[in-house]
Amino acid sequence: MLNFNIKPVNIELGEKLKHKIDNKTKPVGSLGKLEKLAIKIGCIQDTLCPELKKPAIVLFGGDHGIVAEGVSYYPQEVTYQMVFNFMAGGAGINVFTRQHGIELIVIDAGIIYDFEPHPMLINAKIAKGTKNFMHEPAMTREECLEALSRGANIIENIHKTGCNIIGFGEMGIGNTSPAAVLFSKFCKLDIEECTGRGAGLNDERLNKKISILRKAIENNPVDDDPISIFSTFGGFEINMMAGAMLKAAELGMILLIDGFIASSALLGASKINPRVIDYCIFAHTSNERGHKIMLEHFGAEPLLNLEMRLGEGTGAAVVYPIIESAVKFLNEMASFEDADVCADELQVK
């Protein structure tokens, strides 16, 4: 298994950060969750004056053999068609990354298409889609480890550009199915609790999806080894994302976690090294069934609940200005001493 040397977050700095915040020209606690967020970021970066540099979102794409069983509303071709849309700047994630000055990087982790070179696209393809895990493991153990390794290498190169905060998105028709099974296996939950409508299944097709995934789990008994679970039921984009998350935490970066599929990648990553969670900011609560339970498993407090379930890293992009606000008030808001304001008059009685 790959080793990721993730350092403990300096939570002891939290008291000093709180003291700095409490001495700003405002009533104590009056900025609510922004104050908690500022403390978290300061502890991750081990400084009283954190900063956000060159924010980026990496969007991992991959196709899935399980789609052949009818688990998805959309045909598999939509995966590569959406990648063209990303590269043309027309998708939801393009809108939000442009709005907030975030670089978007698209990764071909395992799409059933051969793309021409494009400045936005990194070709890290392991294979053209996973196998159908109804009948056999989605990938070999070697392919799984290679996906983790390539994800780590991608983040290492992005970090070298100066980026210290990174969000994670995905695109892959049918990928709520592997994400649901990973959730079920890693948390030992019944698959029905973990399976949602994906891109818009009705009740009949949702029940069919649950039945298919239950049968697939029965067909593929695995132990608790995270690599075995990832290789049997994962996706190239999900597994590559997990490796990217682990490397980002090892490098001390801030991780912005999007919705259900990104959270399933994080779930597996946390089974490899639990410290990865300490570097995460959870953007939002997805409307995909099971995401709220997954967030509870992490002990996470997501910043938003906008009933989103698009994926692509859109939740991470939308939440970025809130994170930016937390850092800016910590660094730029005057203290009582700086502003010559009497603190007693501002405190909440």
DOMIFI-646156 format. One record per residue (C-alpha): residue in one letter; x negated, y, z. Coordinates in steps of 0.05 Angstrom, whole numbers, plus 5000, padded with zeros to 4 digits. Layout:
+---+------+------+------+
! r !    X !    Y !    Z !
+---+------+------+------+
! A !    X !    Y !    Z !
...
+---+------+------+------+
This chain:
+---+------+------+------+
! r !    X !    Y !    Z !
+---+------+------+------+
! M ! 5000 ! 5000 ! 5000 !
! L ! 4977 ! 5071 ! 4987 !
! N ! 4954 ! 5109 ! 5048 !
! F ! 4977 ! 5180 ! 5061 !
! N ! 4941 ! 5216 ! 5118 !
! I ! 4996 ! 5263 ! 5141 !
! K ! 4976 ! 5306 ! 5200 !
! P ! 5025 ! 5321 ! 5257 !
! V ! 5060 ! 5388 ! 5251 !
! N ! 5035 ! 5438 ! 5303 !
! I ! 5099 ! 5442 ! 5344 !
! E ! 5060 ! 5474 ! 5401 !
! L ! 5057 ! 5537 ! 5360 !
! G ! 5132 ! 5542 ! 5365 !
! E ! 5131 ! 5579 ! 5431 !
! K ! 5085 ! 5633 ! 5404 !
! L ! 5128 ! 5640 ! 5341 !
! K ! 5190 ! 5646 ! 5384 !
! H ! 5156 ! 5700 ! 5426 !
! K ! 5138 ! 5738 ! 5363 !
! I ! 5210 ! 5732 ! 5338 !
! D ! 5241 ! 5752 ! 5405 !
! N ! 5200 ! 5816 ! 5404 !
! K ! 5228 ! 5838 ! 5337 !
! T ! 5275 ! 5898 ! 5337 !
! K ! 5338 ! 5857 ! 5345 !
! P ! 5377 ! 5822 ! 5399 !
! V ! 5347 ! 5755 ! 5418 !
! G ! 5374 ! 5699 ! 5374 !
! S ! 5413 ! 5746 ! 5330 !
! L ! 5384 ! 5719 ! 5265 !
! G ! 5408 ! 5649 ! 5283 !
! K ! 5383 ! 5593 ! 5238 !
! L ! 5336 ! 5640 ! 5202 !
! E ! 5296 ! 5643 ! 5267 !
! K ! 5293 ! 5567 ! 5272 !
! L ! 5272 ! 5564 ! 5199 !
! A ! 5217 ! 5615 ! 5209 !
! I ! 5190 ! 5575 ! 5269 !
! K ! 5191 ! 5510 ! 5229 !
! I ! 5153 ! 5541 ! 5171 !
! G ! 5102 ! 5572 ! 5217 !
! C ! 5091 ! 5505 ! 5252 !
! I ! 5083 ! 5469 ! 5185 !
! Q ! 5032 ! 5520 ! 5162 !
! D ! 5000 ! 5526 ! 5231 !
! T ! 5003 ! 5601 ! 5232 !
! L ! 5040 ! 5660 ! 5261 !
! C ! 5041 ! 5692 ! 5193 !
! P ! 5065 ! 5640 ! 5142 !
! E ! 5070 ! 5654 ! 5068 !
! L ! 5103 ! 5623 ! 5008 !
! K ! 5059 ! 5615 ! 4947 !
! K ! 5078 ! 5597 ! 4876 !
! P ! 5143 ! 5559 ! 4891 !
! A ! 5157 ! 5501 ! 4844 !
! I ! 5210 ! 5447 ! 4832 !
! V ! 5189 ! 5381 ! 4802 !
! L ! 5245 ! 5345 ! 4767 !
! F ! 5234 ! 5271 ! 4756 !
! G ! 5271 ! 5235 ! 4701 !
! G ! 5282 ! 5160 ! 4692 !
! D ! 5331 ! 5109 ! 4663 !
! H ! 5361 ! 5049 ! 4697 !
! G ! 5377 ! 4978 ! 4674 !
! I ! 5436 ! 4973 ! 4722 !
! V ! 5474 ! 5021 ! 4676 !
! A ! 5488 ! 4960 ! 4632 !
! E ! 5537 ! 4936 ! 4686 !
! G ! 5582 ! 4997 ! 4677 !
! V ! 5564 ! 5036 ! 4741 !
! S ! 5561 ! 5104 ! 4707 !
! Y ! 5612 ! 5150 ! 4676 !
! Y ! 5562 ! 5176 ! 4623 !
! P ! 5522 ! 5137 ! 4571 !
! Q ! 5447 ! 5127 ! 4582 !
! E ! 5429 ! 5173 ! 4525 !
! V ! 5449 ! 5233 ! 4567 !
! T ! 5384 ! 5226 ! 4607 !
! Y ! 5339 ! 5244 ! 4550 !
! Q ! 5389 ! 5294 ! 4522 !
! M ! 5388 ! 5331 ! 4589 !
! V ! 5312 ! 5333 ! 4588 !
! F ! 5317 ! 5369 ! 4521 !
! N ! 5366 ! 5417 ! 4555 !
! F ! 5316 ! 5429 ! 4612 !
! M ! 5261 ! 5444 ! 4562 !
! A ! 5307 ! 5491 ! 4524 !
! G ! 5324 ! 5528 ! 4589 !
! G ! 5399 ! 5513 ! 4587 !
! A ! 5412 ! 5471 ! 4649 !
! G ! 5437 ! 5492 ! 4718 !
! I ! 5367 ! 5483 ! 4748 !
! N ! 5338 ! 5529 ! 4694 !
! V ! 5386 ! 5584 ! 4713 !
! F ! 5370 ! 5581 ! 4787 !
! T ! 5295 ! 5573 ! 4780 !
! R ! 5293 ! 5633 ! 4733 !
! Q ! 5335 ! 5673 ! 4781 !
! H ! 5289 ! 5661 ! 4839 !
! G ! 5221 ! 5660 ! 4805 !
! I ! 5209 ! 5585 ! 4815 !
! E ! 5168 ! 5545 ! 4766 !
! L ! 5204 ! 5484 ! 4738 !
! I ! 5163 ! 5422 ! 4719 !
! V ! 5197 ! 5363 ! 4686 !
! I ! 5168 ! 5293 ! 4694 !
! D ! 5182 ! 5234 ! 4648 !
! A ! 5176 ! 5178 ! 4698 !
! G ! 5211 ! 5125 ! 4657 !
! I ! 5260 ! 5152 ! 4605 !
! I ! 5282 ! 5111 ! 4545 !
! Y ! 5255 ! 5161 ! 4495 !
! D ! 5188 ! 5185 ! 4468 !
! F ! 5183 ! 5260 ! 4476 !
! E ! 5136 ! 5305 ! 4437 !
! P ! 5088 ! 5345 ! 4480 !
! H ! 5120 ! 5405 ! 4513 !
! P ! 5089 ! 5455 ! 4563 !
! M ! 5144 ! 5442 ! 4614 !
! L ! 5140 ! 5366 ! 4609 !
! I ! 5091 ! 5317 ! 4642 !
! N ! 5089 ! 5248 ! 4612 !
! A ! 5080 ! 5200 ! 4670 !
! K ! 5122 ! 5144 ! 4640 !
! I ! 5114 ! 5076 ! 4674 !
! A ! 5162 ! 5041 ! 4626 !
! K ! 5223 ! 5056 ! 4585 !
! G ! 5274 ! 5047 ! 4640 !
! T ! 5277 ! 4997 ! 4697 !
! K ! 5302 ! 4925 ! 4691 !
! N ! 5373 ! 4909 ! 4710 !
! F ! 5370 ! 4893 ! 4784 !
! M ! 5434 ! 4854 ! 4780 !
! H ! 5392 ! 4799 ! 4750 !
! E ! 5319 ! 4814 ! 4768 !
! P ! 5277 ! 4865 ! 4806 !
! A ! 5279 ! 4935 ! 4776 !
! M ! 5204 ! 4934 ! 4769 !
! T ! 5142 ! 4896 ! 4790 !
! R ! 5106 ! 4913 ! 4854 !
! E ! 5048 ! 4939 ! 4812 !
! E ! 5094 ! 4985 ! 4774 !
! C ! 5123 ! 5011 ! 4839 !
! L ! 5054 ! 5026 ! 4868 !
! E ! 5035 ! 5060 ! 4802 !
! A ! 5097 ! 5104 ! 4806 !
! L ! 5080 ! 5125 ! 4877 !
! S ! 5009 ! 5139 ! 4856 !
! R ! 5028 ! 5180 ! 4795 !
! G ! 5077 ! 5221 ! 4837 !
! A ! 5021 ! 5236 ! 4886 !
! N ! 4973 ! 5256 ! 4831 !
! I ! 5024 ! 5304 ! 4800 !
! I ! 5032 ! 5340 ! 4867 !
! E ! 4957 ! 5343 ! 4878 !
! N ! 4949 ! 5379 ! 4812 !
! I ! 5006 ! 5427 ! 4826 !
! H ! 4977 ! 5442 ! 4895 !
! K ! 4911 ! 5461 ! 4862 !
! T ! 4946 ! 5518 ! 4826 !
! G ! 4961 ! 5550 ! 4894 !
! C ! 5032 ! 5524 ! 4905 !
! N ! 5050 ! 5510 ! 4978 !
! I ! 5125 ! 5500 ! 4974 !
! I ! 5157 ! 5450 ! 4929 !
! G ! 5227 ! 5425 ! 4915 !
! F ! 5248 ! 5358 ! 4886 !
! G ! 5300 ! 5344 ! 4833 !
! E ! 5319 ! 5286 ! 4788 !
! M ! 5355 ! 5266 ! 4726 !
! G ! 5375 ! 5195 ! 4708 !
! I ! 5442 ! 5168 ! 4686 !
! G ! 5464 ! 5116 ! 4737 !
! N ! 5413 ! 5135 ! 4790 !
! T ! 5463 ! 5142 ! 4846 !
! S ! 5467 ! 5066 ! 4843 !
! P ! 5394 ! 5051 ! 4860 !
! A ! 5397 ! 5109 ! 4910 !
! A ! 5457 ! 5078 ! 4944 !
! V ! 5424 ! 5009 ! 4948 !
! L ! 5360 ! 5039 ! 4976 !
! F ! 5402 ! 5075 ! 5028 !
! S ! 5438 ! 5011 ! 5046 !
! K ! 5374 ! 4970 ! 5052 !
! F ! 5331 ! 5022 ! 5088 !
! C ! 5386 ! 5038 ! 5139 !
! K ! 5419 ! 4969 ! 5142 !
! L ! 5487 ! 4997 ! 5124 !
! D ! 5542 ! 4964 ! 5083 !
! I ! 5538 ! 4985 ! 5011 !
! E ! 5609 ! 5014 ! 5012 !
! E ! 5587 ! 5067 ! 5062 !
! C ! 5530 ! 5087 ! 5016 !
! T ! 5563 ! 5088 ! 4948 !
! G ! 5596 ! 5150 ! 4918 !
! R ! 5627 ! 5173 ! 4853 !
! G ! 5563 ! 5195 ! 4820 !
! A ! 5579 ! 5238 ! 4760 !
! G ! 5655 ! 5230 ! 4769 !
! L ! 5680 ! 5159 ! 4774 !
! N ! 5754 ! 5149 ! 4790 !
! D ! 5777 ! 5103 ! 4846 !
! E ! 5780 ! 5041 ! 4801 !
! R ! 5710 ! 5050 ! 4773 !
! L ! 5682 ! 5068 ! 4842 !
! N ! 5708 ! 5003 ! 4870 !
! K ! 5678 ! 4966 ! 4811 !
! K ! 5611 ! 5001 ! 4824 !
! I ! 5613 ! 4980 ! 4897 !
! S ! 5628 ! 4908 ! 4877 !
! I ! 5571 ! 4907 ! 4826 !
! L ! 5521 ! 4935 ! 4876 !
! R ! 5542 ! 4886 ! 4930 !
! K ! 5531 ! 4829 ! 4882 !
! A ! 5464 ! 4857 ! 4861 !
! I ! 5441 ! 4859 ! 4934 !
! E ! 5464 ! 4787 ! 4944 !
! N ! 5424 ! 4766 ! 4882 !
! N ! 5360 ! 4799 ! 4906 !
! P ! 5343 ! 4782 ! 4979 !
! V ! 5284 ! 4824 ! 5004 !
! D ! 5249 ! 4835 ! 5069 !
! D ! 5240 ! 4903 ! 5104 !
! D ! 5176 ! 4921 ! 5068 !
! P ! 5188 ! 4989 ! 5035 !
! I ! 5149 ! 4971 ! 4973 !
! S ! 5190 ! 4908 ! 4964 !
! I ! 5255 ! 4948 ! 4971 !
! F ! 5230 ! 5003 ! 4924 !
! S ! 5207 ! 4954 ! 4871 !
! T ! 5270 ! 4912 ! 4874 !
! F ! 5323 ! 4967 ! 4874 !
! G ! 5289 ! 5033 ! 4861 !
! G ! 5280 ! 5076 ! 4799 !
! F ! 5216 ! 5102 ! 4768 !
! E ! 5238 ! 5173 ! 4781 !
! I ! 5259 ! 5158 ! 4853 !
! N ! 5195 ! 5120 ! 4870 !
! M ! 5151 ! 5172 ! 4837 !
! M ! 5187 ! 5226 ! 4876 !
! A ! 5173 ! 5188 ! 4941 !
! G ! 5099 ! 5187 ! 4925 !
! A ! 5102 ! 5261 ! 4909 !
! M ! 5135 ! 5276 ! 4975 !
! L ! 5083 ! 5237 ! 5014 !
! K ! 5026 ! 5273 ! 4980 !
! A ! 5059 ! 5341 ! 4989 !
! A ! 5064 ! 5329 ! 5064 !
! E ! 4992 ! 5304 ! 5066 !
! L ! 4972 ! 5370 ! 5033 !
! G ! 5011 ! 5410 ! 5085 !
! M ! 5062 ! 5436 ! 5035 !
! I ! 5135 ! 5453 ! 5051 !
! L ! 5183 ! 5403 ! 5020 !
! L ! 5252 ! 5426 ! 4997 !
! I ! 5298 ! 5366 ! 4996 !
! D ! 5358 ! 5369 ! 4949 !
! G ! 5415 ! 5320 ! 4951 !
! F ! 5432 ! 5246 ! 4955 !
! I ! 5380 ! 5218 ! 4907 !
! A ! 5322 ! 5262 ! 4931 !
! S ! 5342 ! 5242 ! 5002 !
! S ! 5340 ! 5168 ! 4984 !
! A ! 5269 ! 5178 ! 4958 !
! L ! 5251 ! 5213 ! 5023 !
! L ! 5283 ! 5156 ! 5062 !
! G ! 5236 ! 5106 ! 5030 !
! A ! 5177 ! 5153 ! 5037 !
! S ! 5192 ! 5159 ! 5112 !
! K ! 5187 ! 5083 ! 5118 !
! I ! 5116 ! 5089 ! 5090 !
! N ! 5097 ! 5148 ! 5135 !
! P ! 5150 ! 5177 ! 5182 !
! R ! 5113 ! 5243 ! 5190 !
! V ! 5135 ! 5264 ! 5120 !
! I ! 5202 ! 5285 ! 5149 !
! D ! 5169 ! 5339 ! 5193 !
! Y ! 5149 ! 5377 ! 5130 !
! C ! 5219 ! 5378 ! 5101 !
! I ! 5272 ! 5432 ! 5096 !
! F ! 5339 ! 5402 ! 5078 !
! A ! 5372 ! 5448 ! 5028 !
! H ! 5445 ! 5427 ! 5031 !
! T ! 5497 ! 5374 ! 5044 !
! S ! 5515 ! 5341 ! 4978 !
! N ! 5586 ! 5323 ! 4961 !
! E ! 5562 ! 5253 ! 4942 !
! R ! 5590 ! 5202 ! 4990 !
! G ! 5539 ! 5179 ! 5042 !
! H ! 5494 ! 5240 ! 5040 !
! K ! 5521 ! 5267 ! 5106 !
! I ! 5506 ! 5199 ! 5139 !
! M ! 5436 ! 5201 ! 5109 !
! L ! 5424 ! 5271 ! 5136 !
! E ! 5446 ! 5247 ! 5205 !
! H ! 5396 ! 5190 ! 5200 !
! F ! 5341 ! 5243 ! 5189 !
! G ! 5368 ! 5286 ! 5246 !
! A ! 5371 ! 5341 ! 5193 !
! E ! 5407 ! 5408 ! 5195 !
! P ! 5418 ! 5427 ! 5122 !
! L ! 5420 ! 5501 ! 5108 !
! L ! 5480 ! 5501 ! 5062 !
! N ! 5543 ! 5463 ! 5045 !
! L ! 5568 ! 5489 ! 4978 !
! E ! 5601 ! 5423 ! 4958 !
! M ! 5548 ! 5414 ! 4905 !
! R ! 5530 ! 5346 ! 4874 !
! L ! 5494 ! 5364 ! 4810 !
! G ! 5425 ! 5340 ! 4828 !
! E ! 5367 ! 5368 ! 4786 !
! G ! 5340 ! 5402 ! 4848 !
! T ! 5394 ! 5455 ! 4843 !
! G ! 5407 ! 5456 ! 4918 !
! A ! 5333 ! 5467 ! 4932 !
! A ! 5331 ! 5525 ! 4882 !
! V ! 5394 ! 5558 ! 4909 !
! V ! 5369 ! 5556 ! 4981 !
! Y ! 5300 ! 5585 ! 4965 !
! P ! 5317 ! 5659 ! 4978 !
! I ! 5342 ! 5641 ! 5047 !
! I ! 5275 ! 5609 ! 5062 !
! E ! 5241 ! 5670 ! 5034 !
! S ! 5282 ! 5714 ! 5079 !
! A ! 5260 ! 5675 ! 5141 !
! V ! 5187 ! 5685 ! 5124 !
! K ! 5195 ! 5758 ! 5106 !
! F ! 5231 ! 5778 ! 5170 !
! L ! 5178 ! 5742 ! 5211 !
! N ! 5122 ! 5779 ! 5176 !
! E ! 5153 ! 5847 ! 5161 !
! M ! 5205 ! 5864 ! 5213 !
! A ! 5178 ! 5912 ! 5265 !
! S ! 5168 ! 5894 ! 5338 !
! F ! 5196 ! 5937 ! 5394 !
! E ! 5127 ! 5963 ! 5407 !
! D ! 5115 ! 5980 ! 5334 !
! A ! 5181 ! 6017 ! 5328 !
! D ! 5180 ! 6049 ! 5397 !
! V ! 5250 ! 6020 ! 5411 !
! C ! 5273 ! 6004 ! 5481 !
! A ! 5284 ! 5929 ! 5482 !
! D ! 5335 ! 5930 ! 5539 !
! E ! 5385 ! 5969 ! 5497 !
! L ! 5385 ! 5917 ! 5441 !
! Q ! 5391 ! 5853 ! 5480 !
! V ! 5458 ! 5816 ! 5481 !
! K ! 5490 ! 5820 ! 5549 !
+---+------+------+------+
